[in-house]
Each structure stands twice: as C-alpha cells, then as structure tokens.
Amino acid sequence: MDPESAWAVARLNCTEQLLTQFSIIDLATNDDDENKGDNSPSLCIHQIAFWDEMHKEQIVGLVRNCSYHFPSDANGKYVPNG
C-alpha cells in the first residue's frame, strides 16, 4: 500500500524495464532516471517461455517396466520431499 516502499519501487522498476524491452514505452525520453532502459535488449513475446507446472502422467515404455512419479498435493502442485 506504500508506493515508496522498497518492494513497490522494485516492482515499478521491473515493470518499466519489461515495458521498455517490449517497446511499449520509451524511458529514454524520461528525465527521472537517465540510465533506465538504455542498455536493455529488446524482447518479443515469442522469446518468452510459458509452461504448466503439472507433470503428465508417465506411460510405461516397452523397454522398461517402470514409471516416474512426482509427489503432489490434491491440486496437483509439486510437493518437494512429499
């Protein structure tokens, strides 16, 4: 709730960097901080990877009679050492 908190400032800087890299905004014209966005490489949405944290159920192959299971809770979320 505090826009001056370290978390809020860091979140704003991170968001501004991404918007600059996606060429949505141009921070080079912003006089608040002369170094923001100057050295950030450009990005395209096709350079970002998205994936689901759920693992597919393994199918037992013809060579081995075994399968691998990852421990998960009732929602399918991975549980380390579960």
N, C-alpha and C positions, 0 to 999 in steps of 0.2 A: 504493500500500500504506500510505501515511501519511495517516491521517484528518485530520491537522492541516495538510496541505499546502494551498497556495493553490488548486490545482485541485480538490481534494476538497471544500473549503469552498464554492467557487463552484458546483460541481456539486450539492451538497446544497441550497444556496440556490435554484438554478434549479429543481430538482425540487420543493422545498417550495412555490415560487411557483406552479408548474403545478398541483400538487395542491390548493392553496388556490383557484386560479381555477376549477378543475373542481368545487369544493365537495366534495372528497373528505376533506380535513382542514380544521380551523379553527385557524389560527395566531393568531388574535386572542386566544384564551384561553391561549396560550403566553407565559409571562413572560420567556423568554430574550431576546427582541428585540421591543420594543413596536411597532416600525414594520413588521415583516414582515407582508405580506399585507393591510395596512389599506387601501391605495389601489389594489389590483389589481382590474381589472374582471373580472367573471365570464366564463367561457368555456363553450361547448358543443362537443362533438365535431364537430358539423355546421359549426362555424366554422373548422375546420382543413382545409387542402387537402393531399392526398396525390397524388403522381404518379410515374410511372415515368420514369427518365432515358433510356430508349430512345426514339429517334425512329422513327415509322412511315416505311416506305419511301414516297417520294412517287410519286404517279401522274401521268403526263404528261397535262396537260389538253388540251382541244380547241383552245384559243386559242393556246397557246404550245407549242412543241416543246422544252421544257427541263425539267429537274428539279433539285432542290437536294439535295445530299448533305452529311452532316456526318461528318467524319473520326472513326473509332472503332477501338478495338483489337479483338482476336479475341473478347473477351467482350461487345462492343457498347458499351463505355464510351467516352464522348466524349473525344477527344484534341485539345486545343487546338493549333492550328498544325500539325496532323498531316498 
